Amino acid sequence: MLGADLGELLGDRVPSDCSRQVIADDYAGRYMRRPLRPDEPRVMDLGCGAGDSVDLFRALEPAVRWVGVDIERSPEVDARTRADADFVIFDGEALPFEDASFDLVYCKQVLEHVRRPEPLLREVTRVLRPEGWFAGSTSHLEAFHSYSTWNYTPYGLMLLVEEAGLELLEVRPVIDAFTLVAWRALGLPRLFYRWWGPRESPFNRAISIAGRLARFDHRTVNVAKLVLSGQFAFLAGRGSSTRT
C-alpha cells in the first residue's frame, strides 16, 4: 500500500473522518467554531506577508484581535499595501510578545521559508495559551519558490513541533505535487488557481477515485495523498484537549 510506512509513523494523526483536499483556511473556520474565550480571541498570522488573512478572520469573528507578524523584507511583505490591521516586524526567530498571548497562531505556507525553524517553533509554543492551536500548511514536494529553504515531510514536521513542546494533532493533504510542478513548468498559469480550494487537484482526484474503487477507508486515502502531496495542512496544539 502506498505510504504504509508513513501511516505507521503518523498513527492517528492522519484523520479518518474524510479524505478531501483542504487548505489552511479550513483551520481558521474550525477554530472559530470552538467555544471561545469570554474575551475576543487573539490570533497571530505568523509570516503574514501582505496581511490578507485578516479578512478571513474578521469574516468569521468580527471581534477577533488579529496581528500580522513577518520579517522586515520579503517579496510578500514588499507587496503589502493595507493599513487597516496591526503589523509587527520580527527577526525571524524571537516573537516580541509575552508568554501565553495568543489563542491561535496561523501559519500558511511560511515554514518552508524559515531558515531556523527550531527556535521559532519554541517561540510559538511559548506565546500560545493553554489549549491554543498552531495551524497552517507548508510545502512537501513543491518546486523552489520565493526563496524557499526547506521542504517538509509530515513526519519531519511532527518531529519538529513535538520537540518544540507542541502536540501534532493531524495532517491533511493540500494540492498534489504533480500539479504544483506542472504549474511552475508552464509559467504559473491562472488556470491552476482552481485547485487551491475545495476542488481537488488532478492527481488527488485520481487517488480519490482509485480509493473508492478499491474500497479504501478515508485514512488510507489520506496517507496516499500525503505521500505525494505538494503541500499539506497541519494542526498542533498545547495539550490533548485541543482535539476538537
C-alpha positions in Angstrom: 0.0 0.0 0.0 1.3 3.5 -0.9 2.7 5.2 2.1 2.2 2.4 4.6 5.4 3.3 6.4 4.3 7.0 6.7 0.9 5.9 8.0 2.5 3.8 10.7 4.8 6.7 11.8 1.9 9.2 12.0 -0.7 6.9 13.6 -4.0 8.6 14.3 -2.6 12.0 13.3 -3.8 11.0 9.8 -7.6 11.7 10.0 -10.2 9.1 9.2 -13.3 11.4 9.0 -12.8 12.4 5.4 -10.1 12.4 2.7 -10.9 15.5 0.8 -8.2 18.0 -0.1 -8.1 21.0 2.2 -6.4 24.4 2.6 -5.0 26.1 5.7 -8.0 28.4 5.9 -10.2 25.5 7.0 -8.5 25.6 10.4 -9.5 29.2 10.8 -13.1 28.2 10.5 -12.7 25.2 12.8 -11.0 27.3 15.4 -13.7 30.0 15.4 -16.4 27.3 15.8 -14.8 26.2 19.1 -16.2 27.5 22.4 -14.1 30.7 22.6 -12.7 32.6 25.5 -15.0 35.2 27.1 -12.8 38.0 25.7 -12.0 38.5 22.0 -9.9 35.7 20.5 -6.4 36.8 19.8 -4.9 35.5 16.5 -1.4 35.8 15.1 -0.7 35.3 11.4 2.9 34.2 11.5 4.6 35.2 8.2 1.6 37.3 7.3 3.1 38.7 4.1 0.5 41.1 2.5 -1.8 40.5 5.6 -4.8 39.4 3.7 -5.8 36.7 6.2 -7.2 39.4 8.4 -10.2 39.5 6.1 -10.8 35.7 6.6 -10.7 36.0 10.4 -12.8 39.1 10.6 -15.4 37.5 8.4 -15.5 34.5 10.8 -15.4 36.6 14.0 -15.7 40.4 13.8 -14.3 40.8 17.3 -11.1 39.0 16.6 -7.8 40.7 17.7 -5.6 39.9 14.7 -1.9 40.8 14.4 0.3 40.0 11.4 4.0 39.2 12.1 6.7 39.0 9.5 10.3 39.8 8.8 11.2 43.3 7.5 11.7 42.4 3.9 10.3 39.7 1.6 8.6 39.7 -1.7 5.3 39.2 0.0 5.9 41.9 2.6 7.1 44.3 0.0 3.7 43.8 -1.8 1.7 44.8 1.3 -0.5 47.9 0.8 -3.1 47.6 3.5 -3.0 49.7 6.7 -6.2 48.6 8.4 -4.6 46.0 10.7 -1.7 45.6 13.2 1.6 44.5 11.8 4.7 43.7 13.7 8.3 43.2 12.4 10.5 40.5 14.0 13.8 38.9 13.3 12.5 35.6 12.1 13.1 33.8 15.5 12.1 35.7 18.6 8.5 36.7 18.8 8.1 40.1 20.6 5.1 39.0 22.7 4.5 37.9 26.3 4.0 34.2 27.2 0.6 32.8 26.6 -0.5 35.8 24.5 -2.4 34.1 21.6 -5.3 31.6 21.2 -4.3 30.7 17.6 -1.0 31.0 15.7 -1.9 30.7 12.0 1.0 29.9 9.6 0.1 29.4 5.9 2.9 28.4 3.6 5.6 30.0 5.7 7.7 27.4 7.4 9.5 26.3 4.2 10.9 29.9 4.1 12.2 29.9 7.7 15.9 29.5 7.9 16.0 28.2 11.5 12.6 26.6 12.3 13.5 25.1 15.7 13.8 28.3 17.7 10.8 29.8 16.0 8.7 26.8 16.9 9.8 27.0 20.5 8.6 30.6 20.4 5.2 29.6 19.0 4.9 27.2 22.0 5.7 30.0 24.4 3.2 32.5 23.1 0.3 30.1 22.8 -2.2 30.0 25.6 -3.1 26.6 27.1 -5.3 24.7 24.6 -4.2 27.1 21.9 -3.7 26.0 18.3 -0.8 26.2 15.9 -2.3 25.6 12.5 -1.5 26.2 8.8 0.2 24.5 5.9 3.6 24.0 4.5 5.4 22.6 1.4 6.3 18.9 1.0 7.2 18.2 -2.7 6.9 21.8 -4.0 9.3 23.3 -6.5 11.6 26.1 -5.4 9.7 29.4 -5.0 10.1 32.8 -3.2 13.4 32.0 -1.6 12.1 28.7 -0.1 14.7 27.0 2.1 13.2 23.7 3.2 10.5 21.1 2.2 9.0 19.1 5.0 7.6 15.6 5.2 4.6 15.2 7.5 6.8 13.0 9.7 9.6 15.6 9.8 7.2 18.3 10.8 5.8 16.1 13.6 9.3 15.7 15.0 9.9 19.5 14.9 6.7 20.6 16.5 6.8 17.9 19.2 10.4 18.7 20.1 9.2 22.3 20.5 6.7 21.2 23.1 3.6 21.0 21.0 1.5 18.0 20.0 0.8 17.4 16.3 -2.9 16.6 16.2 -3.4 16.0 12.5 -2.1 16.4 9.0 -4.2 16.6 5.8 -3.4 16.8 2.1 -3.5 20.0 0.2 -2.6 20.3 -3.6 -0.7 17.3 -5.1 3.0 17.6 -6.1 2.5 16.8 -9.8 0.0 19.7 -10.2 2.4 22.1 -8.5 5.3 21.0 -10.7 3.2 21.4 -13.8 2.0 24.8 -12.7 5.6 26.1 -12.3 6.8 24.4 -15.5 4.1 26.0 -17.5 4.8 29.5 -16.2 2.3 29.7 -13.3 -0.9 30.0 -15.4 -4.0 31.3 -13.5 -6.0 28.3 -14.7 -4.3 26.3 -11.9 -5.7 28.5 -9.2 -8.9 26.5 -9.2 -7.0 23.7 -7.3 -6.2 25.8 -4.3 -9.5 25.3 -2.7 -12.3 22.8 -2.3 -11.8 21.4 -5.9 -9.4 18.5 -5.8 -6.2 18.8 -7.9 -5.9 16.3 -10.7 -3.7 13.7 -9.1 -5.5 13.9 -5.8 -8.7 13.3 -7.7 -7.2 10.2 -9.3 -6.2 8.9 -5.8 -9.8 9.5 -4.6 -11.3 7.6 -7.5 -8.8 4.7 -7.1 -9.5 4.6 -3.3 -13.3 4.3 -3.9 -12.8 1.6 -6.5 -10.6 -0.3 -4.0 -12.9 0.5 -1.1 -10.2 2.0 0.9 -11.1 3.9 4.0 -10.5 7.7 4.4 -7.4 7.3 6.4 -5.7 5.1 3.7 -6.6 7.6 1.0 -5.2 10.4 3.1 -1.9 8.6 3.6 -1.6 8.1 -0.2 -2.3 11.8 -0.8 0.2 12.9 1.8 3.0 10.8 0.3 2.6 12.6 -3.0 1.5 16.0 -1.7 2.9 19.2 -2.9 1.7 20.9 0.3 0.0 19.6 3.4 -2.0 21.2 6.2 -1.3 20.7 9.9 -2.9 21.2 13.3 -0.8 21.2 16.5 -1.7 22.4 20.0 -0.8 22.6 23.6 -2.3 19.5 25.3 -4.5 16.7 24.1 -7.7 18.6 25.0 -7.2 20.6 21.7 -8.6 17.6 19.8 -11.9 19.2 18.8 
